[in-house]
Amino acid sequence: MLTAGCVALSCLTFVLGYTLGRVARRRTRIETRWNDQATFATLHLAAMAAPALRTGLTRDSARKAVRHLHALLGTHAVAITSTDVALAWDGPCAEEVLGYARATLASGRAQVFAGEPYGAVVVPLAVDGTIVGALAVFDEELSAGLVRTVTEVGRWVSGQLELAELDSSRRRALEAEMRALRAQISPHFVYNALTTIASFVRTDPNRARELLLDFADFARYALSKTHDFTTLADELSCVDRYLLLERARFGDKLRFSLQVAPEVLPVPVPFLCLQPLVENAIKHGMRDRGGIGEVRVVARDAGPEAHITVEDDGTGMDPERARRVLDDDPTREGSGIGLANVDLRMRQIYGDGYGLVVETALGAGTRVRLRVPKAQLGHM
């Protein structure tokens, strides 16, 4: 989120300036090298606190972050609360910290509380305009500069929490889309596969049994996968099961060729990113054809990436229509797992530069290209 990032940067700039200002008042002479060290120390402490805050506001994240915030501010003590409980603190905190926090949460504004020997500055923490907790700082000297600094640090903490919520929302969206994806196995394919199997029950029971097992393997993979990523080897195995069923349906009219570099077989790829492309190629490649249709899959090693193409020699389509296909709503009922779904997931995971590339023209077949970075092992 750009706004949260800008807030974080401006807050750190303010805190850095305040830190240097306090040092300037306490020293008669500040050397440039010491300034550089103070700058590094301030940014380092903020960087140490950020990863915990980026996981959201919990007891564990507050405990990990609060000691770095305490060192950053250099005050007597620092505490972090939720809306109803003190989550973590570093240094001796006043027992009434939660009472201070409640007053701040109720007003939605920074509050200053005088006390002996230590007073408190308490600022609210907010995510998307909703107050989720408070940052309380205790010190013997409650200067205007300290109040401004604590306020800016609170804004920076809020910015990190907003980024955490953004990450969480993105994960939830991807998980919801994956659940929807598993529910969108083409009903036409299921119907056609079962019809094909049924046609062999009397004429060739052994073939029907084999195809039924292939269908079960395909369904188990497509519907029971627990991870968002798989290997290219597993995805190709799913494609192989799918093609066995389609070949039983089309017979010799469907030809399929596969060319895969061994180096890319272990590459992590988004779950069900390849089978929908093959299904699309068969669907459109075999349409309105009286003869033989061919589908080709090529997976090449391209250094830091794996480059995969799925191509058919069908009638092709107008490029403007291909653009509309990619712009289609991938969650629309009855759309199945189409190009739009795979394109959206690729861009969500890797960035807009990794969307599908569709090369087609009327009478010229269709080629769909996708690029997968190899450095995604953390997703497996």
C-alpha positions in Angstrom: 0.0 0.0 0.0 1.6 3.2 -1.1 0.0 5.4 1.6 1.2 3.2 4.4 4.7 3.1 2.9 4.8 6.9 2.6 3.6 7.3 6.2 6.3 4.9 7.4 9.0 6.8 5.5 7.8 10.2 6.8 7.5 9.0 10.4 11.0 7.5 10.3 12.4 10.8 8.9 10.7 12.7 11.8 12.0 10.3 14.4 15.4 10.5 13.0 15.4 14.3 13.1 14.1 14.2 16.7 16.7 11.7 17.8 19.5 13.8 16.3 17.9 16.9 17.9 18.0 15.4 21.4 21.6 14.4 20.9 22.4 17.9 19.7 20.9 19.4 22.9 22.9 17.1 25.1 26.2 17.5 23.4 28.1 20.7 22.7 29.7 19.3 19.6 28.5 16.5 17.3 30.8 15.0 14.8 29.6 14.0 11.4 30.6 10.4 11.9 28.6 10.2 15.1 25.6 11.6 13.1 26.0 8.8 10.6 26.1 6.2 13.4 22.9 7.7 15.0 21.2 7.6 11.6 22.1 4.0 11.1 21.0 3.1 14.7 17.6 4.7 14.2 16.9 3.0 10.9 18.3 -0.3 12.1 16.0 -0.3 15.2 13.0 0.5 13.0 14.0 -2.3 10.6 14.3 -4.7 13.5 10.7 -3.8 14.7 9.1 -3.9 11.3 9.0 -7.7 10.6 7.1 -8.4 13.7 4.6 -5.6 13.1 4.1 -6.8 9.6 2.5 -10.0 11.0 -0.3 -8.0 12.7 -1.0 -6.9 16.2 -0.7 -9.9 18.4 0.8 -10.6 21.8 3.8 -12.3 20.1 4.4 -9.5 17.5 4.1 -6.8 20.2 6.6 -8.6 22.4 9.1 -8.8 19.6 8.6 -5.2 18.5 8.4 -3.4 21.8 12.0 -3.8 22.8 13.2 -2.3 19.6 10.7 0.6 19.9 12.0 1.1 23.4 15.5 1.4 22.2 14.4 3.7 19.4 12.7 6.1 21.7 15.2 5.9 24.5 12.6 6.5 27.2 12.0 4.9 30.6 9.5 2.3 29.3 7.3 1.4 26.3 4.1 -0.6 26.1 1.8 -1.8 23.4 -1.9 -2.6 24.0 -4.8 -4.0 22.1 -8.2 -2.4 22.6 -8.7 -4.5 25.8 -5.4 -5.9 27.1 -1.8 -4.9 27.5 0.0 -7.0 24.9 3.7 -6.3 25.8 6.0 -3.9 27.5 9.7 -3.2 27.9 10.9 -1.5 31.0 9.0 -0.8 34.3 5.5 0.3 33.2 2.9 2.0 35.4 0.2 -0.4 36.5 -2.4 1.9 35.1 -1.1 1.6 31.5 -4.4 -0.1 30.4 -6.4 2.7 32.0 -4.3 5.3 30.1 -4.8 3.3 26.9 -8.6 3.2 27.3 -8.8 6.9 27.6 -6.8 7.3 24.4 -8.8 4.6 22.6 -12.0 6.4 23.6 -10.9 9.8 22.4 -9.0 8.5 19.3 -6.3 11.1 20.0 -2.9 11.2 21.7 -3.1 11.8 25.4 -0.5 13.0 27.9 -0.7 11.9 31.5 1.3 13.6 34.2 2.7 11.4 37.0 5.4 10.9 39.5 8.1 9.9 38.9 7.1 9.1 35.3 4.4 10.5 33.1 3.0 8.8 30.0 2.3 9.7 26.3 -0.2 7.4 24.8 -1.2 7.4 21.1 -3.7 5.3 19.3 -2.8 2.6 16.7 -5.2 2.4 13.7 -5.6 0.2 10.7 -7.7 1.7 7.8 -9.2 4.2 10.2 -10.2 1.6 12.9 -8.4 1.9 16.2 -6.8 -1.5 17.1 -4.6 -0.6 20.0 -2.3 1.9 21.6 1.4 2.8 22.1 2.3 4.0 25.6 5.6 5.7 26.4 6.7 6.5 29.9 9.4 9.0 30.8 10.3 11.5 33.4 10.3 14.4 31.0 7.2 14.9 28.9 8.3 17.5 26.5 6.5 18.7 23.4 9.2 17.1 21.3 8.6 13.7 22.9 4.9 13.9 22.3 5.4 14.7 18.6 8.0 11.9 18.4 5.7 9.3 20.0 2.9 10.4 17.7 5.0 9.9 14.7 6.2 6.5 15.9 2.6 5.6 16.5 1.8 6.6 12.9 4.7 4.4 11.7 3.6 1.4 13.7 0.1 1.9 12.3 1.5 2.0 8.8 3.2 -1.4 9.4 0.0 -2.8 10.8 -1.8 -1.6 7.7 0.7 -3.4 5.5 0.2 -6.5 7.6 -3.6 -6.3 7.0 -2.9 -5.7 3.3 -0.8 -8.9 3.2 -3.4 -10.8 5.1 -6.2 -9.6 2.8 -4.1 -10.6 -0.2 -3.5 -14.1 1.3 -7.2 -14.5 2.1 -8.1 -13.4 -1.5 -5.7 -16.0 -3.0 -7.0 -18.7 -0.7 -10.6 -17.9 -1.6 -9.7 -17.9 -5.2 -7.9 -21.2 -4.9 -11.0 -22.7 -3.2 -13.2 -21.3 -6.0 -10.7 -22.6 -8.5 -11.1 -26.2 -7.2 -14.9 -25.8 -7.4 -14.6 -24.7 -11.1 -13.4 -27.9 -12.7 -15.2 -27.7 -16.0 -18.6 -29.5 -15.7 -18.4 -30.1 -19.4 -15.2 -32.0 -19.0 -16.6 -34.1 -16.1 -19.8 -34.9 -18.1 -17.8 -35.8 -21.3 -15.3 -37.9 -19.3 -18.0 -39.9 -17.5 -19.9 -40.3 -20.8 -16.8 -41.6 -22.5 -16.1 -44.0 -19.7 -19.7 -45.2 -19.8 -19.4 -45.9 -23.5 -16.7 -48.5 -22.8 -18.5 -50.2 -20.0 -20.0 -52.9 -22.2 -17.7 -52.9 -25.2 -14.4 -52.8 -23.3 -14.8 -53.1 -19.5 -11.0 -53.2 -18.9 -10.6 -49.9 -20.7 -13.5 -48.4 -18.8 -11.9 -49.5 -15.5 -8.6 -47.9 -16.5 -10.2 -44.6 -17.5 -12.2 -44.5 -14.3 -9.0 -44.8 -12.3 -7.4 -42.1 -14.4 -10.5 -39.9 -13.8 -10.2 -40.6 -10.0 -6.5 -39.7 -10.0 -7.2 -36.4 -11.9 -10.1 -35.5 -9.5 -8.0 -36.3 -6.5 -5.2 -34.0 -7.7 -7.5 -31.2 -8.8 -9.8 -31.2 -5.7 -7.7 -32.4 -2.9 -4.4 -30.4 -3.3 -3.6 -28.7 0.0 -0.9 -26.3 -1.2 -1.1 -23.3 -3.6 2.0 -24.5 -5.4 3.1 -27.8 -6.9 6.0 -28.8 -9.1 5.9 -28.6 -12.9 6.4 -32.4 -12.9 3.2 -32.9 -10.8 1.3 -30.5 -13.0 2.4 -32.4 -16.1 1.3 -35.6 -14.5 -2.1 -34.1 -14.0 -2.1 -33.0 -17.7 -1.2 -36.6 -18.6 -4.3 -38.0 -16.7 -6.5 -35.3 -18.3 -5.2 -36.2 -21.8 -5.8 -39.9 -21.4 -9.5 -39.1 -20.8 -9.6 -36.7 -23.8 -7.9 -39.1 -26.1 -10.4 -41.7 -25.2 -13.1 -39.2 -26.3 -11.5 -38.0 -29.5 -9.5 -41.0 -30.5 -7.0 -40.5 -33.3 -8.3 -37.0 -34.0 -6.3 -35.6 -31.1 -2.5 -35.6 -31.1 -0.4 -34.3 -28.3 3.3 -33.6 -28.1 5.4 -32.7 -25.0 8.9 -31.3 -24.9 10.2 -30.6 -21.4 13.8 -29.7 -20.3 14.6 -31.9 -17.3 16.0 -28.9 -15.5 12.5 -27.3 -15.1 10.7 -30.4 -13.8 11.3 -29.4 -10.1 10.3 -25.8 -10.6 7.5 -24.7 -8.3 4.4 -23.5 -10.3 1.0 -22.3 -9.2 -1.4 -25.2 -8.7 -3.5 -26.0 -11.8 -1.8 -23.4 -14.0 -1.1 -25.7 -16.9 -4.1 -28.1 -17.2 -6.6 -25.3 -17.9 -4.3 -24.1 -20.8 -4.3 -27.6 -22.3 -8.0 -27.9 -21.8 -8.5 -24.5 -23.6 -6.2 -25.6 -26.5 -8.2 -28.8 -27.0 -11.6 -27.1 -26.7 -10.7 -24.4 -29.3 -8.2 -26.5 -31.3 -10.7 -29.3 -32.0 -13.7 -27.0 -32.6 -15.0 -27.0 -36.1 -12.3 -29.4 -37.3 -13.1 -32.4 -39.3 -9.6 -33.8 -39.3 -6.8 -34.1 -36.8 -6.0 -31.5 -34.2 -2.6 -31.2 -32.4 -1.7 -29.7 -29.1 1.9 -29.0 -28.2 3.4 -28.2 -24.8 7.0 -27.0 -24.5 8.8 -26.2 -21.2 12.2 -24.6 -21.6 14.9 -23.6 -19.1 15.5 -19.9 -19.4 18.0 -19.2 -16.6 16.1 -17.7 -13.7 12.8 -18.6 -15.2 11.0 -21.5 -16.8 9.2 -20.6 -20.0 6.1 -22.7 -20.9 4.0 -22.6 -24.1 0.8 -24.4 -24.9 0.0 -24.3 -28.6 -2.8 -25.7 -30.8 -3.2 -25.7 -34.6 -6.9 -24.9 -34.5 -8.8 -22.1 -36.2 -7.5 -19.4 -33.8 -9.4 -16.3 -32.9 -9.4 -12.6 -33.4 -6.8 -11.0 -31.1 -9.4 -8.6 -29.8 -11.5 -11.6 -28.7 -8.4 -13.1 -27.0 -8.0 -9.8 -25.1 -11.7 -10.1 -23.9 -11.1 -13.7 -22.8 -8.3 -12.6 -20.5 -10.4 -9.7 -19.2 -13.3 -12.0 -18.5 -14.4 -12.4 -14.8 -12.6 -15.6 -13.7 -15.2 -16.2 -10.9 -18.2 -15.9 -13.2 -20.5 -18.9 -12.7 -20.0 -21.5 -15.4 -16.7 -20.0 -16.7 -14.7 -23.0 -15.5 -10.9 -22.8 -15.0 -10.2 -20.6 -18.0 -7.4 -18.4 -19.3 -8.6 -15.5 -17.2 -8.3 -17.4 -14.0 -4.7 -18.5 -14.7 -3.8 -15.1 -15.9 -5.1 -13.4 -12.8 -3.3 -15.8 -10.5 0.0 -15.4 -12.3 -0.2 -11.6 -12.0 -1.3 -11.8 -8.4 1.6 -14.1 -7.4 4.5 -12.8 -9.5 3.4 -9.3 -10.7 1.7 -7.9 -13.8 4.7 -8.7 -15.9 4.0 -12.4 -15.5 0.5 -12.5 -17.0 -0.3 -14.8 -19.9 0.7 -13.9 -23.4 -1.8 -15.1 -26.0 -0.6 -15.2 -29.7 -3.4 -15.9 -32.1 -5.1 -14.9 -35.3 -7.9 -16.3 -37.4 -6.8 -19.5 -39.1 -3.4 -19.5 -37.4 -4.0 -21.5 -34.2 -3.3 -20.2 -30.7 -0.2 -20.1 -28.6 -0.3 -19.3 -24.9 2.9 -18.4 -23.1 3.7 -18.1 -19.4 6.9 -17.4 -17.5 7.5 -18.8 -14.0 10.4 -17.6 -11.8 12.4 -20.4 -10.4 13.0 -18.6 -7.1 9.7 -19.4 -5.4 10.7 -22.3 -3.2 9.4 -20.5 -0.2 5.8 -21.1 -1.4 6.1 -24.9 -1.5 
